[in-house]
Structures are given as structure tokens and as C-alpha cells.
Amino acid sequence: MSPPTTGGPETVIHVAERSQRSDGAFVTRVSFGDATEFEVVLTDPAEPGDEERFAWYFEEHLRFPFLDRDLAEDAEQRLRAYGERLFGQVFTGEAMTHYRALARRGFDGCRLQVQGSAAFHRLHWEALCDPALRVPSVLRLPVTRRVDLPSVGFELPPPPSTLNILVVTARPNGPADVGYRTISRPLMDGLRRAERPVVVDLVRPGTWPALQRHLRWKTKLHGSGHYQVIHFDVHGAVTDFAELTRSRTADRYTFSGYTFASAPTAFAGQRAFLFFETAQDGRAEAVPAQDVADLLAEHRVPVAVLNACQSAKEPVSEASLAQRLVAAGVPVAIGMAYSVTVSAAQLAMPLLYAALTQGDDLVDAVQAARRSLFDAKGRQAYFDQQLDLEDWVLPVFFHQRDVRLALAEMSVEQENRFLEYEARVRDEPRPEYGFIGRDLDVLAIERRLLIHDDRNVLLVRGMVGAGKTTLLRHLGWWWQRTGLVEMVFWFSYESRAWTVDEIVESIAADLLGRAERYRWEELTTTARTERIVRLLRARRYLLVLDNVESVTATPAAIPHALAEADRHRLADFLGALPGGRTLVLVGSREDERWLAARTFGDNTYLLPGLDEQAASVLVEAVLNRHGGAHHLRDQTQRQALEELRGLLGGYPLPLTVVLPTMATHSPTQVLADLRQGIPDADPYGLISTAIAYSHGKLDPATQHALLLLAPFTGSIPVTMLGAYRGRLDTDEAVRALGPVDLDAAVAEAVRVGLATPHPRHPRWVQILPVLPYFLRTRLREHPGVEAATRQAHYRLYTVLAGKIHGMLVATRPSLRRSGELRAEIDYANLRGALSHGLATGQPVQQIVWAMEEYLDQNKQQESRRHLLDLVLAARRDAVGELRRDLSTVHYLIGGLAHGQRRYADAREHYRQALAILGEFDDEKESARIVHHLGMVAQSERRFDQAERHFRAALAGFLRFDPASAGFSYHHLGMLAHERGHLDQANEHLQAALGSFLAGHNRHKAGYAHHGLGIVAQEQGRHTEAADHYRQALEILQAYQDSHGAANTRYQLGTLAQTRDRLDESVGHYREALVAFRAVADHKGIADTYYQLGTVAQRQQRYDQAESHYEQALTGYQEIHDRISLADTHYRLGTLAQQRGRPGAEECYRTALRLYHEAGHPAGVTATTHRLAQLALEQPSAEGTETAPTSGAEPNG
């Protein structure tokens, strides 16, 4: 086997520390390949603030990508200036002459090697910048580092015949962590183009003991030095003890975040750590750098690559993790100076390994990775934003000794063995639309199998169409491809009824050589089985038994069942494998109790449908394949598609069967067909066939009972089945079916894989998404029973809807959370009951209240609008009692229109609701609507009208609903505040607080505290204001009211700003902005950008201030907020005036026009004064001008 390619003789520029002076400067030798050397004195090139700005840029900027662009640009400029100053100190005088000579040769075969102490390595050598080059110097002149060592470390192992790479992936935070195979999958995909023979193994599970065991096992088999490269795809940090023990929230964008299973041992100063998984889900183990270094040295691993955050960051008190590794004898360590983004690692790491497998040396491979970061700077940041980062500077390459990764020539036997292995694992099993998602499932299954040695048998249980077989086939390929198992043995009971003898015969054919096979065939049946059991226990294979639900079926139903004696033998065979090294996966729709006690016990993984993101990818793939992608561009059809995806639960089978019909049918039509059980939704009968497989295992009485459950969609509330049955018993068609046991039917559905215990509620079951469709197609043959079940379901959910709504608006946080969960679980059932009520002309008021409140609380405004439009269209011509439904929907549409600032529409809907309630003399509900008319008038700044409405509503509440009086007091208070009557505002808000507390409505008391804080702030009572805000924030957060809490965060920002605590105010505004963006509150977003602009302006960050004001303008234009638009133009005018730039007059005149149009005299006065100032050419010196008062500033 040929050695890696090289580019000819190498020229190394050595930059070596000789000593460090008392003033911190470094006496440094700069030498060139021809032994010419020069002495220079280097000082830290960092200017004040540089290190803090770099840390912010690489560690924090990603979290708020839409803010602080000026600081990001400043960081980038500082980085270049730092590099230029460092370059100027290193290459000066004659050293520059020699450097330029190398530059004229294009730096071919050159690299710069830095050698010195930890303090010397704290300098950012990768930032070196030659002003004469158009790109950073490191892209033309590779930078490597060396550590002063008394010895050379361990002896390098002889070249192996394959390039052996070990990947350690740890995701201690599970679902909240970086995607499990974010790095390893693209890395493996890239190796398909490798020229040299490469073997990649992954350590599973990602624990520290598992890594230790794996290396010891490989050393035992092959001797030390088996792996040339180890890659740590884990979290890392350089930190002190206090910071280490403060858990960091995990995220999916950087390799940071940890919570520990046990407290780390205390230490002084700062240390470097890697974080591994533990047996506890969501808990990490912090392993010190020295321990990692010692392990790699023990097993003579010459190259360590770490995409862990801060793995090459040099702390003040000791060496970085990468430096620790080379100090312990590892010849090469590649780490990261700061936090590396996931998207950067995804981009760079596969290129690094691709270069190695093509025969490039390590220097060239690192250069390829670094260059990719420079060429494509876009990184995935928070809030689905893209951010450009100059993170090409982050990789740090410690190159202690020359490691060529040469390979020895393979013997014929070795080549045969390698190529046969490659042939087995080359082709990934490819479903029709590709293998999509499932990383969380892969991680969970691996942990269940591998964390404990005696739990190596696992039942993977899932309903029809969940994708069990697809996942199991993928796992078999992936585990063999990445070295977890040597071979995979697959037995599916869908194709035949495998007996133990047949299984053992098949395994023996693969494991035993010809001579062994002859000898084995001479053994007794028991001895032959035991021989295979011993092999399976001793070696790491994968044994998969799929579709095991067939084993217990009656032969008449499914032809691949086993007789009872054969089942006992199979249980005995599998029962001998727990505690051995072979992994066993059993795939089934059922719980397989006959097998559990001897094999997997309680070790079961319930396979869900695809997660939302993966399901969306599959939906788009199917639509693109079958010509239905145009539906994604139609708002109505796209919403129907979203509803359809939710209805089908992300289950691959129904998605891939139903969605192709959209080549000729619209999503709304297909959705209706599924709900009604019309066969067009399943044109080839694939869904019916798949369900019939399990349905056929049920006895006729259970099948009849299941028919009665046809109206339920998504879930069934098991505890309410008695009430449901009671509503059915009055119907003659149902009684004609004879005795039915609904509870037993549900239990049987669970047993055969048509339902499963609900993962989020113990008293509900989750049903197969397409089971209702299957049942409804059969129920169409019994129209009397169909009508009875739909009516009983409607009546049941009319009652449940009232209870759900009561919980959603409860004053206790726990009840509200329960209500939200119930509404989420039962939303499809509520939707079905609503459709039936509308179609049959029955009241739906309770159902609409519950659904609308749930959608409103979850900020699903488009779905909310669609729901209300649907009900309004159906009830527009209602008569009699059904007009109450019409009143309700007018009231709710009024609230939606008000929230969208469509005030005329809101007012009209409220008036129609009020007129209808007048027909019923309903004064209690009328008071509520009058209150909302007051809110609309207040938003329109018709303050006199608003006050009349609020006082009229207050009178009604005090008479009919005293607990609601607090709402009117609250709005009277905020109205008085807007009018500048602060004492009156305080009085009303105190009354509101008292009313809410008396009614045990602590949630709304939080809003009263918020209002009292605003009044206290404007009266200069800042300590009291802060106290009210803190109480409001505590209450609103306890109720998980993120939007209300965001408003309070915003007010805390304005208070801090008033008190000249600008950094504190920015912190509050950032938190508020995140929450406002999460719920698409355009007013809140715009107000926050406006305030951030005022802070930036005071800090003289003028470009950033202008950017924030421009973003505020965009938001205000979207919501047609004239006064706020005027405020922002006014501010832009002050900014231009302050900077002495043109445009100030235009901004002021725009503001003046808007203030006139909005009828805002204070704004008119202030702006006129500004224009006069401008005319006299007397701009304010410090920009401390007073903006328009009261409503001319955003109120948050």
C-alpha cells in the first residue's frame, strides 16, 4: 500500500519562544528552513476589549443572530487587526525578506510552526494576517503548534493495512442535544469515495467507561496502536469549578450544554473537560483533559480530533485539552479555540476525513477543512437564522511529531477480508423515499441495549405503518458499517414461519467454516443449537426477529404462525442470549408477553411516528415525486396538508399511501375523504390490507366493539368509555349488535398493535392514525350504527369541551397545563365533534370555546382564524338557540380582529354579538362584550368612548359576575395612564389587583402588578416599579405565560434604561425579543427593536441604532401603527442630526405628517421644535434630546 502523497520537500518557519520577560513579552526565535534565524520580542497583540469581543463573537453571537451586527463587524475587524499586529511583530526586518521570498513561491511546501509555553499558545496564531494577502495568512501558510516536552512520548505503531478511525459521539442531553448523527452520518457518507481502505468504528454508548472498554478490547485483539485517529464528537469546555457546576442549557447549534449525574470534584483555577453520557438520561460526566490524554497515550492513538467546544482554548492556569493530549505523548491533536457551531463541524469534518482517505497528509487535510469554513461562512444560528462567522480561525493544530498515516501493503487474505466486509456494508437499505430522520430513535435504542450488559435484548414495538422494519434494517446496516456488530442475522416472520432449527441452520451457514460445518452437522439437535448459542454469547453480532406478531396468530388468519411447541423452543433459544455479547432486536406490533419473561423483560422501545421535521421532509419528498408540490404554495391547501400530517401522526406507511393521491386530488378533499371513510383516500387498499392483518386476529365480538369506536381520532379517553357507552345504549341499532365490551376492545387493539398506551397521558390510548378510516369504511355498511356513534361522540365531547375550556382558563397553573395537554391530545376528536354538530344543526358553543382558547394560547392564529371562519359560515343563517353559537363566534372573531389591529372589523363583530345577546336578555355576557368594545376604542385612542364602555362593563360585572370586575378596573387604570392621569391609574390598578386576588385569579394579578409597575416607573418610584415588575414576572412565568412575561421583561428593560443601566436593559430586551418572536408578536418585536435602537444611540453605536430603527419601522409598517412609525422616523431624524448627516429633515417631516394624521399633538410639538432647531443649525451635542412624550414612545 502506497504512503500518503506529499508535496515534496517541506519548508518550516519556526516561531519558538525562548523566554518570557517580567513585563510579559516573549523573546522569540524566528527561523527558516535554511537555518537562518532572527530574534524578535513579541508582546500580546490584543488591544483592550479584544479578548472579550472574540469570546462574545464565537460564544454568544449565535444566540441572538438578529442583533449586534455592529459588534460582530467590530469583532471581525479586531480579529484582522490582531492578526496584522502579530504578523508585524513576527516578520520584521530581514525576517520579512525571507518571508517574502517564500510568498513569491506561493508558500508551496511551507508551514509555520509555533512552539512554546501555554502562555505563548494563548496567542491566536491562526489569526496571523499578512496585509499583502487577500485572504488570512493561515489559508496560504498552514499554522501548526508544538509544546516544549522533555520526551517524545510513545513510539508510533507500525503502519496498519487499513486506516482505522474511532469516533466517540456523546449526546448526554438526548432530544435537547445536537443531532445524534449530525457529524457521523456525513462523515460515513464521505468515506464512500475513499481511495484508501478505511475502517470507521463508533463507540456505543457514548460513555467514558464504554470508550475505555472499547480501546482495551481493541488493544487486546490487535495490540496498542490499532487506531490512527480518534474523533471526539462531544461537548467540551474550559472552565473553573464554580462555572462547571452551574449546568448549561443544551442546544442544537453548538457543542455545549451539560448537567451532571454526580457533582465533579472541586479544583482550583480553570481546567479543560470533555463531557460524556452516563446511565442517567440527561446527565453528563465531566472527564478532565489529563484523563483523556492518558487513555490515548496508553493505547498509542497518534491523532486526536476534537470538534468539542473550547478543546484548544488556553485557560489562564493550565494547558488546553488539545495541548494536554500532546503533552501526554499524543503526536497530533486538533481542537477548537472557541465554541464550534454544529453546521461548521458538519461542513469541515467530512472534508478533513475525505482528504485523509485520499492520501493527503494531516497538514493538507486540516487546510481543506479550514478552507471550507472560509469559503462558506454561513452558519445555522438560533431562531432558524443564518449567520456569517469567521470561524476558519477556530481549528488549532498541535503537530508534535510527524505522523504520515502511511498504510502497509495488504496480504491477499487481508484484502479479501476487507473487500468482503465492504461489500456487505456498502449499500445502505433505501426505502422508496430514502431513510429520513430517526436519530433520536437510534440513540434511544442504542442506550437501551448497551448501557447495561444484561439488557442486550430489546422489543421494538410499534403500530401498523410506524416504520419498524425500515428502522430495523437501517440499524443492522448502520451498526455493521460502524463496527458495533460483526454480522447481522435477519429473520422476518412476514416471509416465513422461522423455527429455531431453521434459524440456527441459517446462522451456522454464515459463521462456521466448511470443516466446522461438517462437524457441527454430526451433533445432536440440542448440541447444534447450543453451539450457536455459545457463539452468539461470545461475539458481538446482531440478531433481528421482525414481524414477531405473526408467531402467535392462528394459521387461518396469518400463515406464518408457529405451533405452541415451536414457540416454546424459540423462547428457550432467545432466553439463552441475555447477558451475552450479541444484540437482539425483536420487532412487533404486540407486547409479546409469551417471550418477555425469558428475554427482554421490561426493555421495550415504543416506536413513534416520524418527528415533525422528518415528517415534513417525507411529505415534500412524496409530493415532489407525484406532482403534488404545487399544494405547498397554496395557503389553504398547505394548512390542509399540515392537518393531514398531524392526523396521520407522522407514520410513514399512511403518508406514503395517501399523499400520492394528491396528484389528482386536493389535500382538503383527501382530508375530508379520510374523515368520512371514503375509499378514494386509499386507492390501492394498502392501508386496509395492513390493518386487516392485525384486525383479523380479533374475535368477531371485539371487531364489532371496535366499530363503535370509529368516530374517535388520534386518541381514546379510556376512562370516558363508560359515559360514551351510556349514550350509545339508547340507540336501537347499537343494541341490535348485542353485548359489547369497549374497554376490552381497546385493550385488544393495544395488544395487536392497532393502538398503544398514550406516551403523555396514562388514561388515554393513542390509536393508529388510519384505524378510524379503516373502521369508518366498514361502518358505512351500517348507517344506523354510524349515525348513533357519531352522535354519541358529539355529545361526549360537548361535555368534555366544557371541562377542557374550564381547565384552560383556570387560575391554577397545574390545571391550565392539564387543560392544554388534554386539548392537544383530543384536538382531533374535538374537531370531529364540531364537524358533526355543524352538519346536524346542533349547538357547538362549548366545543368552539375550547378549541379557540387552545389555539389562542398556543399562538396558532391562522388555525384560529380558519376555525372561526368555518363556524361563522355554517351558522350565519342560524335561528333560535343556535344564534348563541353565532354570538359566540362573532365575539371570538372580534377578539381575533382586535389582536390583528383590524379595529373596524372587531367593532362590527362585537356589535353583532351584542345584538344577538340582546335577543336572549343575556346581560352577563353582554357586559363582557361591552368591555371588549372599550378595549377596541382604547386601541383607537377614542379615550372618552373607551371609558364609557369600561364603566358600563364594570357595572354589569359587579351585578352579574363580580370576579370579572378586575378586568374593567385594570383597563380603566391603563386608560388613565395613557391619558396622563397617573394617580387615577394607580387607584384603578390597585382595585384591579384587589379584585383579582379576592377572586383567586393570581394569573391576572400578575398583569395588575405589571400595570402598577408602569405607573410607578412614570412617577419616578423606581424601586417600587421594579418590585411590581418582579412580582409580575414571577407570576406570569409560574403560569407559563411567556407572552405576558415578555411584556414585563420589556418593561424591566425600559426601567433599567431609565436608571442608566444600559447593559442590564439590553439583557431584558433580548429576552423579550426572543419571546415576542416565538409568538409572532409584531408589535412587541418592533417596540423592542425601537428600544434597542435608543440604547445603541446613547452608546454611540450609531450604525447599530440605525439598523434597529429600520427593523422597528418594518414591524410598525406591517401592523399600520402610525404613532410608532412617527416615533421611529423622529428617532432616525435625531440620529442623522446627531451624526451631522443629511436626511434629518426628511425624517422629521415624515414624523410630523404621521403625527398630524394620528392626531397626536405632543408629537407634532416636539417634531416642530426639532425642525426649528435644524433650521437654526443648532443640533444637540450629546443626543440626550427628549423624544415626544406619553404615547409618542412605545408602551410595550
WODA-V137625 format. One record per helix or strand of 2 or more residues. SS is the DSSP state (@ for helix, = for strand). FROM is the first residue (numbers start at 0). LEN is the number of residues. If there is no record, write none. Layout:
BEGIN
((SS,FROM,LEN) (SS,FROM,LEN))
END
This chain:
BEGIN
((=,10,10) (=,25,6) (=,36,6) (@,49,10) (@,60,4) (@,68,22) (@,93,11) (=,109,7) (@,117,4) (@,124,3) (@,136,4) (=,141,6) (=,162,7) (@,173,3) (@,183,10) (=,197,6) (@,207,15) (=,228,5) (=,234,6) (@,240,4) (=,269,8) (=,283,5) (@,288,10) (=,302,4) (@,320,7) (=,331,5) (@,341,16) (@,361,14) (=,377,3) (@,381,3) (=,385,3) (@,390,3) (=,394,5) (@,411,14) (@,438,12) (=,456,5) (@,467,14) (=,487,5) (@,499,12) (@,513,8) (@,524,14) (=,541,5) (@,547,5) (@,563,12) (=,582,6) (@,592,4) (=,603,3) (@,611,15) (@,628,5) (@,634,13) (@,651,12) (@,666,10) (@,678,4) (@,685,10) (@,699,8) (=,714,3) (@,717,11) (@,731,4) (@,741,10) (=,754,3) (=,763,4) (@,770,9) (@,782,26) (@,812,28) (@,844,13) (@,860,15) (@,879,20) (@,902,17) (@,922,17) (@,942,18) (@,961,17) (@,981,17) (@,1001,17) (@,1021,17) (@,1041,17) (@,1061,17) (@,1081,17) (@,1101,18) (@,1121,18) (@,1143,15) (@,1160,15) (@,1189,3))
END
